[in-house]
Amino acid sequence: AGAPGGGAGEKAAPRAQRGEGNEGRPAEGARPGARLEQGVLMKILAVDFGDARTGLACCDRTEFLASPIGVIQERKFENVVQQVAYAAVEYEAGEIVVGHPLNMNGSAGPRAKLCEAFAEALSEKVSVPVRLWDERGTTVSAIGYLNETDTRGKKRKEVVDAVAATIILESYLNYRRNHPETAGRGAAPRPRHP
């Protein structure tokens, strides 16, 4: 059973939209999102989805300051989806960005496909856009940052995923600042119950 998303030969694209990558080029299989009114700023929630820990970060309404907001420590896929949906409501996010860990050659491996499935499931629970964002290298950057701040041991394990989510969000915010024509408008999400 394949996960939603994938290659260009697919006929039905998932609702989760793919954004541009860290290198300023479209992520594999990118398709344009709905282009809405330009210049509208909003809170954006970023998600670094993991098997046991999922990092979250959010920006302020000016889209200037990206901050880690916590880590969801949960292994059950459906529970993580629901908790992220609730976090989106709590932080009044107008858009959600899910890290998309593509391989260095741009292909989607098992982890990227799992993140595609996560983004698709999340998009069914919230009323705001959910976008996949190329996150290649963010965990390495997060570890580098934690090395620079001499964060070690248990504390490091607790924060690395939230720091990675913050780096994903900063990358996305930089893209939005440099490509205002692609910025969309969001509204506060409401979780949909199954």
Secondary structure, 3 states (H helix, E strand, C coil): CCCCCCCCCCCCCCCCEECECCCCCECCCCCCCCCCCCCCCCCEEEEECCCCEEEEEEECCCCCCEEEEEEEECCCHHHHHHHHHHHHHHCCCCEEEEEECCCCCCCCCHHHHHHHHHHHHHHCCCCCCEEEEECCCHHHHHHHHHHHCCCCHHHHHHHHHHHHHHHHHHHHHHHHHHCHHHCCCCCCCCCCCC
